[in-house]
Amino acid sequence: MELKVEDFHREIGAALRAYEKYIVCINKTPDEFLKTLHSLVGKAINAYVSRAPGLRHGIALDRYVTVMISEQDDAPPVCGIYFNLHSPYVRKMVEAKKPKE
């Protein structure tokens, strides 16, 4: 079975809608995010196709998004797109909690 990025257009569309509605701290326009998403889905497909025997997933990620192509028993693979939780304030909060020397 040959997989293409276009095979997961529904998942990509849902992620793009969520990005436009909820994600506010990523330094990408929706068009830039869509290009990134297409690239990550392509990389996840390549990882899925070239995975070692016994493995069920192909994964691609960047700092903000993880794409996972997963094998299903007797069905085409599914694509999961996850936004990585990150806050630019995490480092500042962790540093503020460190004891002063």
Rosetta silent file (secondary structure, phi, psi, omega in degrees, C-alpha in Angstrom):
SEQUENCE: MELKVEDFHREIGAALRAYEKYIVCINKTPDEFLKTLHSLVGKAINAYVSRAPGLRHGIALDRYVTVMISEQDDAPPVCGIYFNLHSPYVRKMVEAKKPKE
SCORE:     score description
SCORE:     0.000 S_00000001
   1 L     0.000  124.189  178.543    0.000    0.000    0.000 S_00000001
   2 L   -92.514  126.537  179.465    1.469    3.346   -1.045 S_00000001
   3 L  -102.822  144.173  176.104    0.745    6.197    1.352 S_00000001
   4 L  -131.793  157.671  177.848    0.666    9.878    0.434 S_00000001
   5 H   -55.394  -38.606 -177.822    0.228   13.038    2.467 S_00000001
   6 H   -62.920  -21.652  178.553   -3.100   13.581    0.690 S_00000001
   7 H   -63.656  -19.368 -176.782   -4.427   10.335    2.204 S_00000001
   8 H  -114.962   35.013 -177.347   -4.655   12.179    5.519 S_00000001
   9 H   -64.080  -32.883  178.800   -6.342   15.389    4.322 S_00000001
  10 H   -65.787  -43.998 -179.389   -9.133   15.085    6.934 S_00000001
  11 H   -66.185  -41.466  178.672   -6.655   14.873    9.801 S_00000001
  12 H   -63.945  -43.030  178.503   -4.599   17.748    8.420 S_00000001
  13 H   -61.703  -42.069  179.341   -7.738   19.863    7.996 S_00000001
  14 H   -64.774  -41.387  178.560   -8.837   19.172   11.571 S_00000001
  15 H   -65.115  -40.419  179.419   -5.385   20.106   12.908 S_00000001
  16 H   -64.400  -41.530  177.747   -5.362   23.310   10.854 S_00000001
  17 H   -63.443  -41.747  178.022   -8.797   24.297   12.189 S_00000001
  18 H   -65.061  -40.237  179.361   -7.645   23.642   15.770 S_00000001
  19 H   -60.725  -47.773 -177.965   -4.465   25.611   15.138 S_00000001
  20 H   -66.141  -29.643 -175.233   -6.368   28.612   13.817 S_00000001
  21 H   -90.740  -38.484 -169.446   -8.864   28.508   16.694 S_00000001
  22 H  -115.413  -29.048 -171.762   -6.825   27.564   19.767 S_00000001
  23 L   -87.407  121.232 -174.827   -3.077   27.833   19.243 S_00000001
  24 L  -120.487  -13.065 -172.383   -1.791   31.310   19.978 S_00000001
  25 L  -107.342   10.942  178.818    1.869   30.980   20.964 S_00000001
  26 L   -96.044  134.378 -176.054    3.428   29.413   17.868 S_00000001
  27 L   -83.670   50.530  178.578    5.369   31.790   15.668 S_00000001
  28 L  -137.072  140.858  172.336    3.838   30.532   12.417 S_00000001
  29 L   -73.464  164.076  176.253    1.003   31.788   10.281 S_00000001
  30 H   -56.534  -36.669  177.737   -1.673   29.219    9.389 S_00000001
  31 H   -65.311  -41.988  178.085   -0.102   28.907    5.898 S_00000001
  32 H   -66.296  -39.083  177.372    3.348   28.254    7.393 S_00000001
  33 H   -62.338  -41.475  179.374    1.815   25.769    9.828 S_00000001
  34 H   -62.102  -42.154  177.097    0.110   23.941    6.953 S_00000001
  35 H   -62.247  -43.941  177.937    3.439   23.620    5.097 S_00000001
  36 H   -61.014  -43.644 -179.236    5.083   22.323    8.272 S_00000001
  37 H   -62.558  -44.043  176.944    2.250   19.868    8.790 S_00000001
  38 H   -60.119  -42.588  179.412    2.525   18.524    5.235 S_00000001
  39 H   -63.585  -44.568 -179.604    6.271   18.088    5.726 S_00000001
  40 H   -66.473  -38.884  176.954    5.827   16.277    9.050 S_00000001
  41 H   -63.011  -42.413  177.055    3.133   13.969    7.654 S_00000001
  42 H   -59.923  -43.430  178.381    5.483   13.112    4.770 S_00000001
  43 H   -66.007  -39.008  178.386    8.300   12.368    7.216 S_00000001
  44 H   -65.232  -38.705  176.767    5.981   10.249    9.382 S_00000001
  45 H   -62.407  -45.492  178.668    4.915    8.278    6.291 S_00000001
  46 H   -60.668  -41.763  178.262    8.579    7.672    5.402 S_00000001
  47 H   -65.632  -37.167  179.420    9.288    6.533    8.975 S_00000001
  48 H   -66.226  -46.337 -177.631    6.205    4.283    8.871 S_00000001
  49 H   -66.581  -34.329 -176.318    7.138    2.687    5.552 S_00000001
  50 L  -101.781   16.867 -178.526   10.750    2.089    6.598 S_00000001
  51 L   -67.251  157.147  179.189   10.050    0.998   10.184 S_00000001
  52 L   -72.793  155.579  177.626   11.707   -2.106   11.587 S_00000001
  53 L   -56.634  138.271  179.074    9.780   -5.383   11.771 S_00000001
  54 L    91.900  -14.733  177.989    7.464   -5.509   14.761 S_00000001
  55 L   -88.842  149.391 -173.964    7.071   -1.741   15.064 S_00000001
  56 L  -114.784   -3.302 -172.647    3.628   -0.228   14.467 S_00000001
  57 E  -130.245  153.998  166.474    4.282    3.511   14.173 S_00000001
  58 E  -123.558  127.670 -173.614    6.030    6.135   12.105 S_00000001
  59 E  -125.392  140.622  171.480    6.646    9.372   13.979 S_00000001
  60 E  -138.719  141.869 -178.539    7.786   12.846   12.960 S_00000001
  61 E  -150.885  159.190  166.740    7.908   15.869   15.195 S_00000001
  62 L  -129.406 -166.252 -176.101    9.126   19.371   15.660 S_00000001
  63 L   -62.476  -28.902 -171.351    9.051   21.574   18.732 S_00000001
  64 L  -112.161  -22.413 -172.818    5.306   22.177   18.493 S_00000001
  65 E  -135.595  139.732  172.520    3.681   19.264   16.631 S_00000001
  66 E  -119.686  131.061  176.812    3.981   15.467   16.663 S_00000001
  67 E  -116.129  130.624 -179.456    2.595   13.402   13.778 S_00000001
  68 E  -129.375  123.866  172.017    2.153    9.660   14.215 S_00000001
  69 E  -100.156  122.750 -173.536    1.126    7.189   11.516 S_00000001
  70 E  -122.299  136.230  176.969   -0.045    4.005   13.238 S_00000001
  71 E   -71.898  142.326  172.956   -0.707    0.542   11.885 S_00000001
  72 E  -121.589  151.030  176.076   -4.107   -1.005   12.509 S_00000001
  73 L   -70.737  124.646  175.458   -5.013   -4.649   12.239 S_00000001
  74 L    55.264   34.259  177.476   -6.782   -5.296    8.916 S_00000001
  75 E  -152.791  160.044  176.713   -7.342   -1.585    8.193 S_00000001
  76 E   -63.367  155.398  179.175   -5.448    1.300    6.609 S_00000001
  77 E   -64.561  156.257  177.824   -3.080    3.169    8.932 S_00000001
  78 E  -110.785  158.081 -179.471   -4.356    6.136   10.901 S_00000001
  79 E  -118.671  124.940  174.421   -2.754    9.523   11.388 S_00000001
  80 E  -111.301  132.781  179.087   -2.660   11.285   14.739 S_00000001
  81 E  -120.680  121.038 -173.805   -1.608   14.933   14.956 S_00000001
  82 E  -123.059  135.761  173.449   -0.766   16.221   18.422 S_00000001
  83 E   -87.046  126.860  179.372    0.163   19.691   19.595 S_00000001
  84 L   -76.541  130.881  179.452    3.090   19.516   22.003 S_00000001
  85 L   -74.095  125.761 -177.940    2.385   21.376   25.215 S_00000001
  86 L  -155.153  142.589  174.970    4.926   24.118   25.640 S_00000001
  87 L  -132.079  134.957  177.354    5.028   27.467   27.284 S_00000001
  88 L   -66.611  -11.055 -177.968    7.670   30.121   26.747 S_00000001
  89 L   -93.085   -5.670 -176.484    7.339   30.824   30.477 S_00000001
  90 H   -59.299  -49.245 -177.856    8.383   27.344   31.671 S_00000001
  91 H   -60.507  -42.999 -179.896   12.088   28.151   31.858 S_00000001
  92 H   -62.743  -39.795 -179.725   11.412   31.399   33.733 S_00000001
  93 H   -68.037  -41.942 -179.411    9.182   29.567   36.235 S_00000001
  94 H   -65.127  -43.555  179.564   11.722   26.771   36.790 S_00000001
  95 H   -64.924  -35.026 -179.997   14.550   29.281   37.253 S_00000001
  96 H   -68.296  -27.541 -178.714   12.452   31.291   39.727 S_00000001
  97 H   -84.209  -13.763 -179.656   11.911   28.170   41.877 S_00000001
  98 L   -66.758  141.428  177.838   15.639   27.349   42.105 S_00000001
  99 L   -67.354  142.445  178.336   17.166   28.158   45.486 S_00000001
 100 L   -74.979  138.731  178.816   19.351   31.254   45.546 S_00000001
 101 L   -98.538    0.000    0.000   23.019   30.597   46.180 S_00000001
